Amino acid sequence: MTNQAFGVHHQQGMVLVIGLIFLLLMTVIGVTSIQTTTLDERMAGNLRDKNIAFQAAEAALREGEGWLEENGYKEDFDEEKYDLSRDLAEQWDGVDPEPIGSHDQFSDQLYADPVYHIGKPNKSQKYKGDIDSGICNLHPVVSRSVGRLETTTVVLRTYYGICDS
Protein backbone atom coordinates (compact mmCIF):
# COMPACT_ATOMS: atom_id res chain seq x y z
CA MET A 1 0.00 0.00 0.00
CA THR A 2 1.13 3.39 -0.83
CA ASN A 3 0.43 6.69 0.84
CA GLN A 4 -1.37 7.90 -2.23
CA ALA A 5 -3.91 5.20 -1.86
CA PHE A 6 -5.06 6.72 1.44
CA GLY A 7 -4.95 10.33 0.13
CA VAL A 8 -1.95 11.40 2.21
CA HIS A 9 0.30 13.85 0.35
CA HIS A 10 3.86 14.74 1.25
CA GLN A 11 3.95 18.39 2.29
CA GLN A 12 7.06 20.47 1.94
CA GLY A 13 6.49 22.66 5.09
CA MET A 14 6.13 25.99 3.29
CA VAL A 15 3.30 27.13 5.54
CA LEU A 16 5.51 26.57 8.57
CA VAL A 17 8.44 28.52 7.06
CA ILE A 18 6.20 31.43 6.01
CA GLY A 19 4.57 31.47 9.45
CA LEU A 20 7.98 31.60 11.19
CA ILE A 21 9.17 34.43 8.92
CA PHE A 22 5.95 36.35 9.64
CA LEU A 23 6.40 35.77 13.40
CA LEU A 24 10.01 37.00 13.18
CA LEU A 25 8.91 40.18 11.38
CA MET A 26 6.23 40.86 13.99
CA THR A 27 8.79 40.38 16.78
CA VAL A 28 11.24 42.81 15.14
CA ILE A 29 8.47 45.40 14.72
CA GLY A 30 7.41 44.97 18.37
CA VAL A 31 10.96 45.27 19.74
CA THR A 32 11.61 48.35 17.57
CA SER A 33 8.44 50.06 18.77
CA ILE A 34 9.35 49.35 22.42
CA GLN A 35 12.84 50.83 21.89
CA THR A 36 11.35 53.90 20.18
CA THR A 37 8.88 54.42 23.03
CA THR A 38 11.65 54.07 25.61
CA LEU A 39 13.79 56.61 23.76
CA ASP A 40 10.85 59.03 23.53
CA GLU A 41 10.25 58.71 27.29
CA ARG A 42 13.91 59.40 28.05
CA MET A 43 13.94 62.42 25.74
CA ALA A 44 10.79 63.81 27.36
CA GLY A 45 12.30 63.30 30.82
CA ASN A 46 15.52 65.06 29.81
CA LEU A 47 13.57 67.96 28.30
CA ARG A 48 11.54 68.32 31.50
CA ASP A 49 14.74 68.24 33.56
CA LYS A 50 16.33 70.93 31.39
CA ASN A 51 13.20 73.12 31.60
CA ILE A 52 13.08 72.88 35.40
CA ALA A 53 16.80 73.72 35.61
CA PHE A 54 16.27 76.69 33.26
CA GLN A 55 13.35 78.00 35.31
CA ALA A 56 15.36 77.65 38.52
CA ALA A 57 18.34 79.47 36.97
CA GLU A 58 16.00 82.23 35.77
CA ALA A 59 14.53 82.56 39.28
CA ALA A 60 18.03 82.76 40.79
CA LEU A 61 18.98 85.40 38.20
CA ARG A 62 15.97 87.52 39.19
CA GLU A 63 16.85 87.05 42.86
CA GLY A 64 20.38 88.30 42.10
CA GLU A 65 18.92 91.37 40.43
CA GLY A 66 16.75 91.88 43.49
CA TRP A 67 19.85 91.66 45.69
CA LEU A 68 21.46 94.41 43.62
CA GLU A 69 18.31 96.51 43.85
CA GLU A 70 18.31 96.21 47.67
CA ASN A 71 22.04 96.53 48.30
CA GLY A 72 22.93 98.85 45.45
CA TYR A 73 26.33 99.52 44.05
CA LYS A 74 29.24 99.18 46.43
CA GLU A 75 32.55 100.88 45.78
CA ASP A 76 34.33 98.18 47.78
CA PHE A 77 33.55 95.24 45.49
CA ASP A 78 36.25 92.67 46.18
CA GLU A 79 38.04 92.12 42.87
CA GLU A 80 38.78 88.45 43.47
CA LYS A 81 35.45 87.49 45.04
CA TYR A 82 33.42 89.17 42.34
CA ASP A 83 35.57 88.42 39.30
CA LEU A 84 33.59 86.27 36.93
CA SER A 85 34.53 87.35 33.46
CA ARG A 86 32.57 86.52 30.35
CA ASP A 87 34.74 83.50 29.56
CA LEU A 88 34.49 82.06 33.05
CA ALA A 89 30.73 82.54 33.40
CA GLU A 90 29.78 79.66 31.11
CA GLN A 91 32.10 77.26 32.95
CA TRP A 92 31.27 78.48 36.46
CA ASP A 93 30.89 75.51 38.79
CA GLY A 94 28.72 77.43 41.27
CA VAL A 95 31.42 77.25 43.94
CA ASP A 96 34.47 79.30 42.89
CA PRO A 97 34.12 82.24 42.96
CA GLU A 98 31.71 81.95 45.85
CA PRO A 99 28.08 82.60 44.97
CA ILE A 100 26.37 85.63 46.48
CA GLY A 101 23.16 83.73 47.21
CA SER A 102 20.89 80.86 46.29
CA HIS A 103 17.26 80.27 45.48
CA ASP A 104 15.52 77.41 47.30
CA GLN A 105 12.04 77.37 45.77
CA PHE A 106 12.89 74.37 43.56
CA SER A 107 14.99 72.46 46.11
CA ASP A 108 12.79 69.35 46.14
CA GLN A 109 12.99 69.02 42.33
CA LEU A 110 16.70 69.68 41.78
CA TYR A 111 20.03 68.02 42.46
CA ALA A 112 21.25 71.26 44.09
CA ASP A 113 19.81 74.71 44.82
CA PRO A 114 20.41 77.24 42.05
CA VAL A 115 22.97 79.91 42.92
CA TYR A 116 23.76 83.37 41.62
CA HIS A 117 26.85 85.51 41.46
CA ILE A 118 27.15 89.25 40.94
CA GLY A 119 30.29 90.39 39.19
CA LYS A 120 32.34 93.55 39.36
CA PRO A 121 30.44 96.35 37.63
CA ASN A 122 31.41 97.95 34.36
CA LYS A 123 30.87 101.69 34.17
CA SER A 124 28.88 103.02 31.26
CA GLN A 125 27.62 106.44 30.19
CA LYS A 126 23.87 106.85 30.27
CA TYR A 127 22.44 108.92 27.45
CA LYS A 128 19.00 110.35 26.82
CA GLY A 129 19.08 111.56 23.27
CA ASP A 130 22.29 113.55 22.90
CA ILE A 131 22.56 114.52 26.57
CA ASP A 132 24.94 112.72 28.97
CA SER A 133 22.72 111.95 31.96
CA GLY A 134 25.08 110.19 34.33
CA ILE A 135 26.94 106.97 34.93
CA CYS A 136 25.47 103.48 34.99
CA ASN A 137 27.12 100.57 36.73
CA LEU A 138 26.38 97.45 34.72
CA HIS A 139 26.70 94.42 36.98
CA PRO A 140 27.03 91.01 35.36
CA VAL A 141 24.65 88.65 37.15
CA VAL A 142 25.27 84.95 36.54
CA SER A 143 23.09 82.11 37.79
CA ARG A 144 23.71 78.39 37.69
CA SER A 145 21.24 75.59 38.20
CA VAL A 146 21.50 71.82 38.10
CA GLY A 147 18.47 69.70 37.22
CA ARG A 148 17.42 66.45 38.86
CA LEU A 149 20.50 64.84 37.35
CA GLU A 150 23.95 66.25 38.00
CA THR A 151 24.63 66.33 34.26
CA THR A 152 21.82 68.78 33.47
CA THR A 153 23.32 72.22 34.01
CA VAL A 154 22.02 75.64 32.96
CA VAL A 155 24.08 78.84 33.28
CA LEU A 156 22.44 82.20 32.54
CA ARG A 157 24.02 85.64 32.42
CA THR A 158 22.59 89.13 32.24
CA TYR A 159 23.72 92.67 32.97
CA TYR A 160 21.78 94.69 35.51
CA GLY A 161 22.26 98.46 35.44
CA ILE A 162 22.19 100.74 38.47
CA CYS A 163 22.28 104.32 37.23
CA ASP A 164 22.78 107.71 38.84
CA SER A 165 19.67 109.83 38.76
C-alpha positions in Angstrom: 0.0 0.0 0.0 1.1 3.4 -0.8 0.4 6.7 0.8 -1.4 7.9 -2.2 -3.9 5.2 -1.9 -5.1 6.7 1.4 -4.9 10.3 0.1 -1.9 11.4 2.2 0.3 13.9 0.4 3.9 14.7 1.3 4.0 18.4 2.3 7.1 20.5 1.9 6.5 22.7 5.1 6.1 26.0 3.3 3.3 27.1 5.5 5.5 26.6 8.6 8.4 28.5 7.1 6.2 31.4 6.0 4.6 31.5 9.5 8.0 31.6 11.2 9.2 34.4 8.9 6.0 36.3 9.6 6.4 35.8 13.4 10.0 37.0 13.2 8.9 40.2 11.4 6.2 40.9 14.0 8.8 40.4 16.8 11.2 42.8 15.1 8.5 45.4 14.7 7.4 45.0 18.4 11.0 45.3 19.7 11.6 48.4 17.6 8.4 50.1 18.8 9.4 49.4 22.4 12.8 50.8 21.9 11.4 53.9 20.2 8.9 54.4 23.0 11.6 54.1 25.6 13.8 56.6 23.8 10.9 59.0 23.5 10.2 58.7 27.3 13.9 59.4 28.1 13.9 62.4 25.7 10.8 63.8 27.4 12.3 63.3 30.8 15.5 65.1 29.8 13.6 68.0 28.3 11.5 68.3 31.5 14.7 68.2 33.6 16.3 70.9 31.4 13.2 73.1 31.6 13.1 72.9 35.4 16.8 73.7 35.6 16.3 76.7 33.3 13.3 78.0 35.3 15.4 77.7 38.5 18.3 79.5 37.0 16.0 82.2 35.8 14.5 82.6 39.3 18.0 82.8 40.8 19.0 85.4 38.2 16.0 87.5 39.2 16.8 87.0 42.9 20.4 88.3 42.1 18.9 91.4 40.4 16.7 91.9 43.5 19.8 91.7 45.7 21.5 94.4 43.6 18.3 96.5 43.8 18.3 96.2 47.7 22.0 96.5 48.3 22.9 98.9 45.5 26.3 99.5 44.1 29.2 99.2 46.4 32.5 100.9 45.8 34.3 98.2 47.8 33.5 95.2 45.5 36.3 92.7 46.2 38.0 92.1 42.9 38.8 88.4 43.5 35.5 87.5 45.0 33.4 89.2 42.3 35.6 88.4 39.3 33.6 86.3 36.9 34.5 87.4 33.5 32.6 86.5 30.3 34.7 83.5 29.6 34.5 82.1 33.1 30.7 82.5 33.4 29.8 79.7 31.1 32.1 77.3 33.0 31.3 78.5 36.5 30.9 75.5 38.8 28.7 77.4 41.3 31.4 77.3 43.9 34.5 79.3 42.9 34.1 82.2 43.0 31.7 81.9 45.8 28.1 82.6 45.0 26.4 85.6 46.5 23.2 83.7 47.2 20.9 80.9 46.3 17.3 80.3 45.5 15.5 77.4 47.3 12.0 77.4 45.8 12.9 74.4 43.6 15.0 72.5 46.1 12.8 69.3 46.1 13.0 69.0 42.3 16.7 69.7 41.8 20.0 68.0 42.5 21.2 71.3 44.1 19.8 74.7 44.8 20.4 77.2 42.0 23.0 79.9 42.9 23.8 83.4 41.6 26.8 85.5 41.5 27.2 89.3 40.9 30.3 90.4 39.2 32.3 93.5 39.4 30.4 96.4 37.6 31.4 97.9 34.4 30.9 101.7 34.2 28.9 103.0 31.3 27.6 106.4 30.2 23.9 106.8 30.3 22.4 108.9 27.5 19.0 110.4 26.8 19.1 111.6 23.3 22.3 113.6 22.9 22.6 114.5 26.6 24.9 112.7 29.0 22.7 112.0 32.0 25.1 110.2 34.3 26.9 107.0 34.9 25.5 103.5 35.0 27.1 100.6 36.7 26.4 97.4 34.7 26.7 94.4 37.0 27.0 91.0 35.4 24.6 88.7 37.1 25.3 85.0 36.5 23.1 82.1 37.8 23.7 78.4 37.7 21.2 75.6 38.2 21.5 71.8 38.1 18.5 69.7 37.2 17.4 66.5 38.9 20.5 64.8 37.3 23.9 66.3 38.0 24.6 66.3 34.3 21.8 68.8 33.5 23.3 72.2 34.0 22.0 75.6 33.0 24.1 78.8 33.3 22.4 82.2 32.5 24.0 85.6 32.4 22.6 89.1 32.2 23.7 92.7 33.0 21.8 94.7 35.5 22.3 98.5 35.4 22.2 100.7 38.5 22.3 104.3 37.2 22.8 107.7 38.8 19.7 109.8 38.8 
